Amino acid sequence: MTSLFEASEQSNRRQAQPLAARMRPRTLAEFVGQEHFLGEGRLLRRLLKADRLGSVVFYGPPGSGKTTLARLLASESRSTFRQLSAVTSGVKELRELLNEARDRLSAAGQKTLLFIDEIHRFNKAQQDVLLPEVEDGIVVLVGATTENPFFTINSALVSRSRVFQFQPLSSEDIALLVRRALADNERGLGNYEVRMHDDAVTFLAETSDGDARRALSALEIGVLSAETSPIEFTRRLAEESVQRKAVQYDRAGDAHYDSISALIKSIRGSDPDAALYWLARMLEGGEDVRFLARRIVILASEDVGNADPAALPLAVAAAHACELVGLPECQLTLAQAVTYLACAPKSNAATVGIAEARQDVREGRLLPVPVHLRDRHYVGAQRLGHGEDYQYAHDHPGGIAAQDYLGVERQFYRPVGRGFEVELARRLEEIRARLRGKDDEGGGMKAEG
């Protein structure tokens, strides 16, 4: 039975908590977001209903509900909740908790849900300690991480766990949580008279980047710092209450690979606006400018190619300019290159061509160099017949001789019908006809330009 003093102490501790902590859901019904695995009929919900919750890994951004959901799972599965932080805990603390869980299960049949925050920070030895207990069902492990578990957690541990990827909360989810906090008299701000403007809610929802803590913290700052009552919570007050969020960007982790992937795919997809956003995201996160410049040079050949022959020289010039001027000015150069490449006509014909040619080689389709193309500039070459019957291209009309350069009929380069490759396709049709000796030599090729 809770005494009056204990109740008072609990109330005081609760009031000292920030709004985001006080408004944590107490039941699954209050939990917002992650419908893709927690909605009715979805996997995690079915596991709970069947009382078959096993070890899981929660992977996703900060503020998306990983810790909160872990606590709710313990309640729903009638398990004892224990928590460790991989940053501050070692093997000794881990073993103590596992022994405690084993004793609890043996003596009272009570399961233990062990929540390990930032589990990717555990080294291999620490993660290996968990394996026997996870396999024997001594604990239900819930590991939380912001890093891709398939890269950062032992494969043996991942293989014994279900991975649930959390998505940032939507603007609608954040708006719901803001209004819920304003209406809650017990845990929220319901005891304050707040006239919340719709555009202020929208601003908080859209600038929180899917992080509920950030939105609720800004809401609390705005309400508690207001000097009048009733409080007019305007968009301006919302803007003043939001602190600039440090860009979440790990140059060695998912953010690095996912962001460059998004940048490349946006340029390839001819969307300069998206390309500029992902470029800005990487620059703000401190990405290496040389890395960005190299990727842009590669993309100029890989995805634009001969559809716009100016793309590669421009990308190379941008890379040189970045070396010359550095940040912050070279962001202008990168932006110019990125928008040009995004708007340029696209062709991967050269990319596909070299891939197919190398595949032929790898698969053993090795062609001998035709005798007439072999080197004849050494003693004995003429006796072997090397170079015999070779036709010097410049001696023929249009600079093209009816001559075989490969030995088999094979086409690797197939220009697309975009940009300058339209002209190249027309030329190539005439060239290939001449090479096969099917073109009238007297007619000559059309003027080259």
PyMOL commands that set and color helices and strands:
alter all, ss='L'
color gray80, all
select helices_A, chain A and resi 4-16+19-22+28-30+35-38+43-49+66-76+91-108+119-121+124-135+149-152+155-159+171-183+198-207+212-225+235-241+254-268+272-284+289-307+311-325+330-343+349-362+371-373+382-384+393-395+397-399+421-435
alter helices_A, ss='H'
color red, helices_A
select strands_A, chain A and resi 56-59+80-85+112-117+139-145+162-165+194-196+231-233
alter strands_A, ss='S'
color yellow, strands_A
deselect
rebuild
show_as cartoon
